[in-house]
């Protein structure tokens, strides 16, 4: 079997190797294939940004040669095969998907490229440089080497403003105190353009509504009367600048239309003025005194584009408006000051909506089943942007095929209600000071019933009160000072009682009926910019419970670890989620993730509540192991059954993931990944030998690898991953690394090839 596979791999390699050589016979007799251009820059003096200059000039080298993959012209070969007189269906298909037009040396314009190089270097301050191009031909291939001898750069001696008696001149002189165009700066056209834009932005923030950077012009004077390469830089206005472009503007009127619609009847519209803002609406849609807090622009204040943008962002963040449109109209102006009318048009969303979601769930532990979600939403409930969300859930999971855990199924029913206020609700008035967005207050109540395959029935009641907000487009905070869960375990079967008797820690985790405390979440997310080369995500979660109940139980004289006769959970828990994306280009990405979590039972608690414990394995974890089938530590159930399903949880988690994502065809993407990690217990548990965290934790890591296919349709991703373990922590120490892959064995494939199906990326 191995000999057969080796022969196939060797044949495939020779076939691909033939691609590289076969393109030569397709090249016309009077043509040479262009294989690229090289660039060498020489300078007598040291250039601080020589790398940046070199990269900029290299980008001018045209045309770009055909791409090579592992030294082979795969795309070019596909083009030639598809361009034959009778190419056939397969050749036409391959050409359409990956074919590349040939780039011949006859299309290289040496003189034109040299002129582009000299022009770009002059823009960078290197005047009178010298270029040379040398062509190299070998067989049917040709390349060119450009060498450039840089002249000494021109350096700025002084920056002078041609001024008049206008106020804007004084503003510009003040702004130039922070300029980067200082004495000794090399002439650089891009820096001059950047400085003009900086001045424009600063002047607009000072009220110059119509100012444009094109009104400014830089002039360089190199006639210094000596042989030094220096110049004086002059900044002045162009001759054709309109008067309206160089005077500041003041906001004279602010009109807000909270229910902007072509259907609103003009004769019913009423106006309410608050803090200089006119709120114009017929039927009351939004209470003006509340809407006023979202608008940062002020009557009689100077025009400020930053405040205008932030006002629009804050109004949009309410979640009640489909469109937010802020328009300025110019009014009469005098010689020194202009006036603006600000009109804010707000188009509400539909007040009520009902959505039904039917889902099909499939998991790597051979569980599948349908789920139905019903979501009712009522926007602007009390005419202050409040949103009421009521959601109901029904889900049923059952085991399909033959699996390690037999006879296990579950029914889940849930009902949740969220009331979200787009402002801070506190027992004393709080004036928020966040300019980017307004903190929101969220009050949640919920109940859920989980019937796990006749083993037990778990009723859960939850309540939360907290706040969430965005500091900017990257930073998110959420804090719930009140978080309560009441868990009631009912109708346990004899089988489940036997499971709990065998594992006292597990019984304790189910008996902690009160979970009350506070939690906090922080996210720093720069993965949202899809074209950012380096994407970073940092997530931190802190969960504290039981301290308040412990203090209250002492006051009222309750038994240790109980409140009003019911045991409560006492613990501290923290999570860390670090992600880094290296986007090689728009299609190829290396994605990494590191997860760490620890939960410390406190006081009378010996373990975390079951619903707060960590689990490992599955489509969003270590994919070479099935859901909840890994850990803690080196623990290995004697048999995989209903008991082991509940045992494999922990108080500590460490996990790392590495994934390379690449395109295949159209919406079909591919991935290759490597996962590692495990779970551990904080305290020793005799029922789970080998589960306690120790100094040799690194020797208890599970490692898996695999490949995946993703159907990526805009914002919806269907994911298929096939993984296999490389290191199995519950095997003897010298046998944990997998030594062979017997793909031809049916039993090996059943035990070692894990298929995962999921919606969305794993991280």
N, C-alpha and C positions, 0 to 999 in steps of 0.2 A: 504493500500500500504506500509506504513512504517513498519507495523508488518511483512509483507512478506519479506522485505529487511533485517530486523533484524534477522529473522529466517535463511535466507540464509547466512548472515555473521557468525552467531553462528555455523551453520553446517560446514562452511568452516574452522572455527577455531578449532573445535573438530576434523575434519579430519586431519588437519595439526598436531595437538597435538598427534594424533595416530601414525604419522610417527615416532616420537621420541621413543615411547615405542615399536613399532613393530620390530625394528631392533634386539632387544634382542633375539627373537625367531629364528633368522637366524644364530646366532653365533654358530659355532660347539662346541660340548661338551668338547673337549680338548683344546679350545682356550679361550682367554680373549681379549676383544676389548681394544686396547691401547687408553687411553683418554688424554695422554699428560705427560709432565715432568715439574717439578718445580725446580728452582735453588736458593740456598742461599749461599751468599759469606760472610765470616766472616774475619775480619782483626783487629789485635791489634793496628795498627797505621792507621792514616787517609790517604786515597788514593784519590788524587785530581781528577782523572778521573775514579772513581769507576763505574760510570754509563756506560761509554763507554766499560770498561772491562767486566762488567756484560752482556751487550748486545752482545758483541763478543762471550762470552762463551755460552750464551743461544742459539746462532745461531748454535752451535755444537750439540745440543741435537737432536738426531735422534732415530727413524723416527718421522716425524711430524704426529700428529693424524689426523683423518678424520675431515673435516670442519663441524661446526655447524652453522646453521642459526636460530636465535631466540631460541637457545637451542635444535634444532632438527637436526638430521643427515639426511638431505634431500638427499644429494648425495649418501650416503651409502644405504639409503632405496631404491633409484632408482636402484642401482647396484644389490641389492639382488632380487628385483622384476624382473629385466631384465635377471637375471641368472637362473631363474626357468626352469624347463624342457620344459614347453610350455608357454613362457612369453607373447605371443601376440604382435601385432604390436605396440600398444601404449607404453607398458612397454619397448620394445626394443628401441623405439625412445627416450623415456625419459632417459633411461640408456646411450644411445649414446651421448646425449647432456649434461647431468649433473651428470651421474653416477661416483662414486669413488670406487676404489678397497679398501676393508677393510684393516685396519692396525691392525694386531694382536700383542699382547704383546710378542709372541714367536719370533718376529722379532727384539726385543730390545736387543742390545748387551751392557749390563751394563759395563763389564770390558773394552770393546773397547771404549765406550764413556768416561769413567773415564780417560783412557790413553790420549784421545784427549784433554780433559780438562787440564790435567797436562802439556801436551806438549805446548798448547797454552799459559798457564800461565808462563811457562819457557821462551817462546818467549817474554813475556811481563816483564820479570825480576823477577818473583815470583818463585824462585827455591825451591824445597823440600816442596811444599804445600801438603796438605792431603785432600783426597776426600772420600766421603761415599755415598752409594746409598741405599735408603730404598723403598721397593716395597709395595704398598697398593692395595689390591684386595677387590672388593665389588660386589657381584653377578657375572655377566659376564663381568665386567669392571675392568681394572687395570691401575694404574699409578705409576710413580716413582718420588721420590724427591731426588735430588742431593744436598748435602751440601759440601762446600769447605772451609777449613781453610787456608787462605792465609799466606804464610811465609812473613817475612820481605823482602822488595825488595832490590835488589842490585843497588847501586848508583855509578855513574861515578866519579872518582877522577880527571883524567886528560886524554887529548886526545893528542896522540903523532904520528907524521908522520915519518915513516921510509923513509928517503930521500936519493937521489943520487945527482949527479951533473947536472941532466937534467933540462931544462927549465920548463918542466911540473910540476916538484916538487915544484918549486917556485910559479907557478900559483895556485897549490892546497893549499899551505900554505896561500896564499893571500885570497883564497876563503873561507878558514875555519875561517876567522875573522868574517864572518856572519853566522856561523853555529848555529843551535839550540841545538847541542850536547855540553852543557856546564857542568861545575862542578855541581854535585848534580842531574844530569839527570838520571832517572831510566833506566836500561837496557831495550831496546825495539827493537826487531828485525825489526819491520816495520819502525821505525824511522831511523835505520841504512840503510835500503834499500832506503828510501826516500832521505837520505843525499847523497848516491851514485848517484842517478838519478839527484839530483840537481847539483852535481859536473860535471856530464856528460853534462848536458844542458849548463852549464856555459862555460865549456871548448870548446864545439862545437861552441858557439858564439864567441870564441876567435880564431877560425880557425882550431881546432883539428877535422878534417873531419872524421877520422876513430875511434875516441875514443869511448869506450863502457864502461858502468858502471860495467860490469862483469870483467873488468881488475882490479878493486879495491877489496880489501878484508879487513874487520874489524876483529880484534882479540882482545878478552877480556882476561885480566890477573887478576884473583881473588886472587893470592898468595901475599897478602899484609903483611904477617907476623903478623897479629893480628886477632882478632875475628870480626872486623867490616865487614859489608856486602858492601864492595866497590870494585871497579875494575878500572884498567887502560885500556884504549882503544887505540889500535894501528891500524893505517891505512897504508897499504902498497900495492904495486903492486903484482899481481900474477907472478909466474916465467915465464909463457909462453906468455907474452905480446909481440906482433909483433912490430917492430920498426915503422911501418907506423901508428900505433895506438896512438903514444905518441909524434908526431911532428905536428906542425901547417901546414896548406896548404894555398897556395896563388892562386888566380884565374889568370891564365896566358892568357887564351883566352876566348872570349865570341862570340859565333856564334848564330845568330838569323835567323830563317827560317820563314818568314812571310806567305809563301804560301806552307807549307809542304804538299806534296802529292806525291804519287807514280807515278802520271801521269805527273808530271813536268819534262820536258826534261833537262838533265844535261848540254848539250852543250849550252843551252840558258841562264843558270844561271849566274848572274852578282853579284859582291860583292861591297857594299858601306860601308866604315868604318866611324863611327861617335862616338866620345868620347871613342875610344878603343873597340867599339862593331862592329862586322862584320855582316852586314845585307845582307843575301844571298837570292836572288829571281830572277826569270826570268822576266816574265811580271810583271810590277809594280802592286802590290796588296795593299801595305800599305806604306805610305811615311816614310822613315827611320827616318827623323828628328823629326817626331811626335811620332813614336813608341819608340824612345829612352827614352822619358820622363817617360814611364811606368816601366822601368827596373831599379831596385835599386842596383843590384849587379854591382860592378865596376872592371875594369881591374886593376890588381896588388893589389887589396884589399884582405884581408883575407876572407876565407870562412865563411859565416854567414847564418845558416839555417833560421833565422828569416827573413832576407832580401830576401832569396830565396823564401820563402812561400809568402811573401807580393808581390814580383814581379809577381808570378803566379796569385795571387788574383787580382792584378791591371790589368793584361793582360786579365783575364777572365771577369772583370767588363766592358770592352769595349763593350761587347755584340756582337762582330763580329766573335768570334772564338768558334768552337764546342769543340775543345780540346786544352789545353795548357799543354805542357810537358817539364819540365826543367830537364835535365840530366847532371850529372857531370861525366867526365872521368878523371882518374888519369894519370898523365904524369910522367916523370922521377922525382926522389926525391933524395936529399942528406941526410946527417946525421941529419940535423937540420931543413930542410924545404922541403915540398912537393908542387907539382904544379897541378892545375886542369884546365880542359877545360870545359866550360859551354856551352851546346848546348840547345837552346830554340826552340822547334818545335811547330809551330802554324798552326792549321788546320782550315781554314775558314768555316763558315756556308754558306749555299746556299744564293747567293746575293739577289735574289728576291723571294717573296712568296705572295700568295693570299689565303686568308682564308674566308670562308663563314660560318656564324653561324645563324641557325634558332632556335629561342627560342619560347617557349610557356609560357606566363605570366598569373599567377592567383593570385589575391589579396583578402584579407579578406573583402573588401567592395563590393564583387560580381562583380569585373571587371576582364576581361580576354581578351586575344588576342594574335596574333602572332607578332613576331619581327624578322627582318632580319638585320644582320650586315655583311658588307663586309669590309675586312681589307687588304690593300695592304702595303707591307713592302719592302723597298729597303735598304739593309745594305751596309756600306762602300761607301756611295754615292760619296764623294770627296777624296777617298783613305786615309782617316784619321779616319776611324771607325764611321763616321756619319751615323745616321739611320733616314730614312724618313718613317713615318707612315701616311697613308691616310685611313680614315675610313668613311664609309657611313652607315646610319641607317634609317630603315623604321619600324615604330611600329604603331599598331592599337589596341586600347582597346575599349571594349564595355561592357555593363552591361548584365550579364547573370542571368536568373531567376528573382525573385522579390527582389528588394532591396530598401533601404531607399532613395537612390538618383536615381530618374527615368530619363531615357532619356539622360544620360550623356555618351558621348564617346569622344575619342580623336584620332587624327592622328598626328604623329610626324615624321618629316624628319630632318636629320642632316648630316652635312659634316664637318669633322675635319682633320687637317693636323698638325703633330708634326715633327719638325726637332730637333734631339738630337745630340749634339756634346759631345764626351767623354772627355771633357776638359773645362776649364773656358774660355769663350769668353767675353772679356770686351774691352772698348775703349782704355785702356792702358794694356800692357802685364802684366799678373799676373802668377807668378810661384807658383803652388800649393804646399802645404807642408803636405798634408795628405798621410801618408804611407799606410793606410789600403786600401783605394780605391780612385779613382780620381773623383772629383766633375764633374758633367755633366751639360751642358747648354741646356736648352730646350726652343724652340721657337714654339708657338702654335697659330694657327688661326682656327676659326670655325664659322659655322653658323647653325642655327636651326630654324625650323618652327613648331609651335605647334598650331593645330586647335582643340579647345576644344568644341566638340559637337555643333558647330554652334553658340556658345556663343561669342567667340572671336577668333582672330588669333594673335599670338604673334611671331614676328620675332626677333631673337637674333643673334648678331654678337659679337665674343669674340676674344681677343688677349692677350697672356701672354708671358712674357720673364723672365726666372729665372734659378735657379740652384738647384740641389739636389745631395746629397751624403750621404754615410755611414761612420761615424767615426770609427765604428767597427761593429761586426756582430749584435749588439744590438741597436745601436743608429743611427737614421736617421734624416737628416735635409732637408728641402725644403724651399726656399725663392723665391718669385716672386716680385721683385721690381716694375715691370710693369704688371698690371692686369687691363684690360679694357673690359667692357661689354656694348654694346649698345642694349637697349631693345626698340622695337617699337610695340606698341599695335595697331592693325588694325582690321577693319571690326567687330566692336562690335555690337552685336544684341541688340534689344530693351530690351530683358529679362536681358542681362548682364548689360546694362546701369542702369536698375532699381536696380540691386544688388549693383552697385557702388554708386548710389545715396543714398541708405539706409546705406552705410558704407563709409563715407569720408576717413577714414584711409586706407581702401582697395583701393579706387581710387588713393590715393596718392602713395601707394606702387606700383601700376601699371604704374603711370605716370613718375616715376624716370627713365628717359631713359638712362642716363649716369651713369655707375658704374665704377669708375676708382680709383685705389689705389694700395696697396701692401698687400701681405699676407705671412704668415710664418707658417710652420708645423714642429713640433718636435715629434718624436716617440722614446720611449725606450721600446723595446720589448724583454722580456725573456720568452714569450710563445712559441717561436720557438723550444725550447728544450722539446720534448714530454715526456722525462723521468725525467724532473726536478720536484721535489716535490712541490716547491713553484714557480709558474709562475706569472710574473708581467708584465703589460703593462701600460705605461703612454703616453697618446697622448695629445698634446697641439696645438691649432690652433688660430692664431690671424689674423684678417681681418680688414684693415683700408681703408676707401674710402672717397673721396670728398675733403680732405684738399688741395690737389694740385689744383683742379678746383676752390675751393673757393678763393685761392690766385690769380689765373689767372683771375677769373671773376672780381676781384677788380681792377686789372691792366688795363683790357680792358674796364671797366665800364659797365659790364653786370648787369642785374637785379639780386637781391639777390636770390641765389639758382639756378641760371641758367648760362649756359655757351654756348655762340653762339646761344642763343635763346632756348636752350633745358634744362629742369630741370635735375639736377644731384643728385645722392644720397650722403649723408654725414652721416657717421656712424662709430662706432667702435664696433667690434664683437670679442668675445673670446669663445673658446670651450675647455672643459676638458673631457678626456675619461680615466677613471681608471679601470683596470681589474686585478683581482687576481684569480688564479687557484690553488686549493689545490688538488693535485693528490694523492688520497689515495693509489692507485696502478696503474698499467698500464691500467686498465679497468674502474676504478671508479674515477670520478672527480667532485669536487664541484667548479663551475665557478661563479664568481660574477663580476658585472660591475656597475660603477657609472658614469653617464653622467651629465654634467653641462654646460650650455651655456647661454650667455647673449649678447644682442645686444643693443647698446645705440644710438638712433637717435641723430644727432648733428646738430647744425646750424638751418637752415630752415626746415630740415626734421622732420616730426612728427612720422614716422614709418620706419621700415626697408623695403627695396625693397622686393616684394613678394617672389622672388626667393632666398632671403637670410633669410627668416623667418624660425622658427622651427615648426615642426609638430609632433604629437604624436599618437600612436596607430598603429597597424599593426604587421606583422610577425617579424620585427627587433626592435620593441619598446615594448609597453605595450600590450601584445597579447590578453588580454581580451576585448580590444576595437578595433573596425575596423580602418582602415587607415584614418587618419585625422578626427577622430570623437571625439577627446578628447580635452577639454579646449577651449579657455584659461580660467583658473581659474574655477569658478563655472558656467560659461556661458553654457546655454543649448538652442539650436535653438528650436523655437516653432515647426517647422517641419523639418525633414531631407530632404532637396531638393538641387537643384543646388546652391542656395545661401549659405547654411550652409557648403557646400563643400569647399568654398573659405574663409569663416569666421574663421574657426577653425585653426588659426595659431597664433604664439606668438613671443615675443622678448626675453623671458626667458624660459629656460628648466631645469628641475631637474628630474632625472630618476635613479632608481636603479633596478638591476636584480639579482636574485639568482637562480641557476640552478644546479640540481644534475643529472649527466650523468652516465649511467650504461649500461652494455651489456645485451642483451636478448638471441639471438641465432645468431651465425655467424655474418653476416654483419648488422643485425638488432639491433639497439641500442635504449635505452629508455631514457626518461628525465622527471623530475618533476621540476616545476619552480614556482617562485613567482616574480611578477613585480609590481613596484610602481612608480608614478611620475605624472607630469602634465606640462602644459604650462601657461605662464602669459604674460600680456602686460606691457610694461614699462610706458606707459601713459594711462590715462583714455580714454575710447572709449564708447560713449553713445550707439553705435550700438551693443556693446558686453558687456552688464552689468555683473559685477562680474569678468571681465577678468583682472583687474589691479593687479599687485603683491602687497601684503600687508604683515604685520607682522604675519598674521594668515595663511600664505601659507601652513604650515604643516597640517592644517585642511582641505586643498583642494586637497590632494593627492588622486589619483586613485590607487586602489590595485586590482590585478588580479592574478589568479593562474591557473595551468593546467598541463597537461601531454603531452608528445610528443613521436613520433616514428621517427627514423632517419635511412635511408638506407645509410650506410657509406662504400663506395667502394673506398678504397685508398684515393685519394685526391678529391673525388667527393661525396658530401653529399646531399641527398634529404630529406627534413624535413617536417613533418606533426605535427602541434601543435593544441591541442584542449584546449581552455581556457574559464574561466568564471570569471566575476567580483566579487570581495569581498567587494569593497568599491567604490561607485559611487559619485564623488564630486559634481555633479550638482543637486543632490537631497537635500531636506531640511536637516539642520544640524543634527537633531536627527534621520534621516532615511537613512544615507549614507552607513552604514554597512549593508550588505545583511544578512537577518535574516533566510532565508530558501532556500532550493534547491528543487524545484518541478520538478524533472527529468521526471516524468511521464506526464507532461503537454507539449503538442506540442507547444503552444504559448510561454511557458517559455523557452523551448529549442531553439526556433527560435530567441528569444531576448537575451539570456544569454549564449548560447554555441557558441563560435566564433572559426571557423576553419581557420587555417593559413597553407598555402603551400608555401614553399620557397626552394631555393637552398643555401646550406651552413649553417653553424651555425649562430645563431643570434648575437653572440659576442665571 
